[in-house]
Amino acid sequence: MQNFSTLDASIYPLCLGSNTFGWTSDEAESRAVIDAYVEGGGNFIDTADNYSWWVDGNVGGESETIIGHWMRDRSARDRVVIATKCGRHPDFLGLSRSSIRGAVAASLRRMETDYIDVLYAHRDDPTVPLEETAAAFDELRREGSIRAVGLSNYSGARIDEWMRIADANGFARPVALQPHLNLLFRREFEADLRPAIERYSLAVVPYFGLASGFLTGKYRSRADIDSSPRASMLEVYYSDEAFAAVETLVDVAAAHGISPATAALAWLRVQSGVVAPVASASRVEQVAGLLESTRVELSPEELQRLDTVSAALPVGGEDA
Ligand SMILES: NC(=O)c1ccc[n+]([C@@H]2O[C@H](COP(=O)([O-])OP(=O)(O)OC[C@H]3O[C@@H](n4cnc5c(N)ncnc54)[C@H](OP(=O)(O)O)[C@@H]3O)[C@@H](O)[C@H]2O)c1
């Protein structure tokens, strides 16, 4: 278990993503996925108020609603650490004080709880003064609706700015950062975010740990990608070098008798600053491979091989 320094909770080193809930998994499958994750030792669930609005017929909030039903039926609220995000729900777009407060009230209702363990600003909103956004997060924290502040998709400069405002006003600093980071996409992280993470001891909880499935090894051609419901998310990784990196990953995984997905998460888990990669499972059978990544130790030589293929990739920042 890992600790967020200012969050009084131990977290399992693999965070269950939930943008699949109400999308590629219906409610019954989603609940079975959470059951399998928790039965396997997991306690850290990542959602957002807008998941999964992009599905025809959805309005946003379906993922939180499913998590709320699960927590209620299992009497599990105090056994799980819930991270959600605000700023992108169609009814509460952006990070003004009123949007944030409206979004959080709706998240609490959907999840049938009175607190959120970690609330991330889903992405920067340069149209609102950062002072207003940071103050609104701190107000919620002092009121007890949220326990800790996180940032997602922020640049290093804007993290600096948020910290400066927090310190000047006596706000609690953000403790967690959720960036796009995986074996195929790391240049922006290393160049722009690494210094801020070290400066503020941020707990890194990277998303797209499996590169939306690319790192499971099941996409081996352009046609495979184009036929996936995740085609738009997979597009960013497409290159000959990425397919070559997957070949290396498959090789490393085979030496351990594990799946490429497990090996990809085992690599990510030991990157400096990372406390728990986020990965999701569309089906309950996929959960075991995610959990197994917390028990796999790749050798220094294997990590070096993966670092080398990863460094050769042409993507990693431009499209974040
Ligand atoms: N902060 C942000 O802006 C942001 C953005 C995106 C995501 N996130 C968070 O990160 C989480 C993870 O993102 P993601 O789900 O898009 O990507 P991901 O974790 O990189 O990929 C997960 C997908 O890979 C496939 N998969 C998993 N295990 C597998 C296995 N053993 N074999 C074959 N396929 C397997 C499944 O999809 P299929 O079976 O459908 O192929 C699964 O849904 C999200 O749920 C969300 O919580 C945050």
The ligand as an SDF file (V2000), in Angstrom:
LIG
                    3D

 48 52  0  0  0  0  0  0  0  0999 V2000
   -7.5360   12.3880  -16.3240 N   0  0  0  0  0  0  0  0  0  0  0  0
   -7.8970   12.1770  -17.5560 C   0  0  0  0  0  0  0  0  0  0  0  0
   -7.9970   13.1160  -18.3670 O   0  0  0  0  0  0  0  0  0  0  0  0
   -8.1720   10.7730  -18.0080 C   0  0  0  0  0  0  0  0  0  0  0  0
   -8.2780   10.4910  -19.3780 C   0  0  0  0  0  0  0  0  0  0  0  0
   -8.5350    9.1720  -19.7580 C   0  0  0  0  0  0  0  0  0  0  0  0
   -8.6660    8.1740  -18.7950 C   0  0  0  0  0  0  0  0  0  0  0  0
   -8.5740    8.4690  -17.4620 N   0  0  0  0  0  0  0  0  0  0  0  0
   -8.7400    7.4240  -16.4240 C   0  0  0  0  0  0  0  0  0  0  0  0
   -7.8600    6.3740  -16.7110 O   0  0  0  0  0  0  0  0  0  0  0  0
   -8.5880    5.1600  -16.8030 C   0  0  0  0  0  0  0  0  0  0  0  0
   -7.8900    4.2640  -17.7660 C   0  0  0  0  0  0  0  0  0  0  0  0
   -8.0800    4.7320  -19.1030 O   0  0  0  0  0  0  0  0  0  0  0  0
   -8.6380    3.8150  -20.2280 P   0  0  0  0  0  0  0  0  0  0  0  0
   -9.5540    2.8140  -19.6400 O   0  0  0  0  0  0  0  0  0  0  0  0
   -9.1660    4.6890  -21.2930 O   0  0  0  0  0  0  0  0  0  0  0  0
   -7.3230    3.1500  -20.7740 O   0  0  0  0  0  0  0  0  0  0  0  0
   -6.3770    1.9800  -20.2990 P   0  0  0  0  0  0  0  0  0  0  0  0
   -6.4810    1.6540  -18.8740 O   0  0  0  0  0  0  0  0  0  0  0  0
   -5.0740    2.3610  -20.8730 O   0  0  0  0  0  0  0  0  0  0  0  0
   -6.9800    0.7630  -21.1650 O   0  0  0  0  0  0  0  0  0  0  0  0
   -8.0020   -0.0220  -20.6020 C   0  0  0  0  0  0  0  0  0  0  0  0
   -8.6360   -0.9130  -21.6250 C   0  0  0  0  0  0  0  0  0  0  0  0
   -7.7110   -1.8870  -22.1100 O   0  0  0  0  0  0  0  0  0  0  0  0
   -8.4110   -3.1070  -22.3440 C   0  0  0  0  0  0  0  0  0  0  0  0
   -7.8340   -4.1420  -21.4900 N   0  0  0  0  0  0  0  0  0  0  0  0
   -7.5720   -4.1010  -20.1430 C   0  0  0  0  0  0  0  0  0  0  0  0
   -7.0150   -5.2570  -19.7290 N   0  0  0  0  0  0  0  0  0  0  0  0
   -6.9220   -6.0330  -20.8170 C   0  0  0  0  0  0  0  0  0  0  0  0
   -6.4440   -7.3350  -21.0170 C   0  0  0  0  0  0  0  0  0  0  0  0
   -5.9260   -8.0500  -20.0150 N   0  0  0  0  0  0  0  0  0  0  0  0
   -6.5050   -7.8520  -22.2760 N   0  0  0  0  0  0  0  0  0  0  0  0
   -7.0130   -7.1250  -23.2870 C   0  0  0  0  0  0  0  0  0  0  0  0
   -7.4920   -5.8780  -23.1570 N   0  0  0  0  0  0  0  0  0  0  0  0
   -7.4530   -5.3410  -21.9280 C   0  0  0  0  0  0  0  0  0  0  0  0
   -9.8700   -2.8770  -21.9640 C   0  0  0  0  0  0  0  0  0  0  0  0
  -10.6090   -2.3980  -23.0870 O   0  0  0  0  0  0  0  0  0  0  0  0
  -11.3490   -3.2800  -24.1820 P   0  0  0  0  0  0  0  0  0  0  0  0
  -11.5590   -4.6440  -23.6280 O   0  0  0  0  0  0  0  0  0  0  0  0
  -12.5950   -2.5400  -24.4650 O   0  0  0  0  0  0  0  0  0  0  0  0
  -10.3930   -3.2630  -25.3280 O   0  0  0  0  0  0  0  0  0  0  0  0
   -9.7500   -1.7410  -20.9770 C   0  0  0  0  0  0  0  0  0  0  0  0
  -10.9250   -1.0290  -20.8120 O   0  0  0  0  0  0  0  0  0  0  0  0
  -10.0020    5.5610  -17.1660 C   0  0  0  0  0  0  0  0  0  0  0  0
  -10.9560    4.5710  -16.8460 O   0  0  0  0  0  0  0  0  0  0  0  0
  -10.1410    6.7990  -16.3430 C   0  0  0  0  0  0  0  0  0  0  0  0
  -10.4790    6.4480  -15.0020 O   0  0  0  0  0  0  0  0  0  0  0  0
   -8.3200    9.7480  -17.0670 C   0  0  0  0  0  0  0  0  0  0  0  0
  1  2  1  0
  2  3  2  0
  2  4  1  0
  4  5  1  0
  4 48  2  0
  5  6  2  0
  6  7  1  0
  7  8  2  0
  8  9  1  0
  8 48  1  0
  9 10  1  0
  9 46  1  0
 10 11  1  0
 11 12  1  0
 11 44  1  0
 12 13  1  0
 13 14  1  0
 14 15  2  0
 14 16  1  0
 14 17  1  0
 17 18  1  0
 18 19  2  0
 18 20  1  0
 18 21  1  0
 21 22  1  0
 22 23  1  0
 23 24  1  0
 23 42  1  0
 24 25  1  0
 25 26  1  0
 25 36  1  0
 26 27  1  0
 26 35  1  0
 27 28  2  0
 28 29  1  0
 29 30  1  0
 29 35  2  0
 30 31  1  0
 30 32  2  0
 32 33  1  0
 33 34  2  0
 34 35  1  0
 36 37  1  0
 36 42  1  0
 37 38  1  0
 38 39  2  0
 38 40  1  0
 38 41  1  0
 42 43  1  0
 44 45  1  0
 44 46  1  0
 46 47  1  0
M  CHG  2   8   1  16  -1
M  END
$$$$
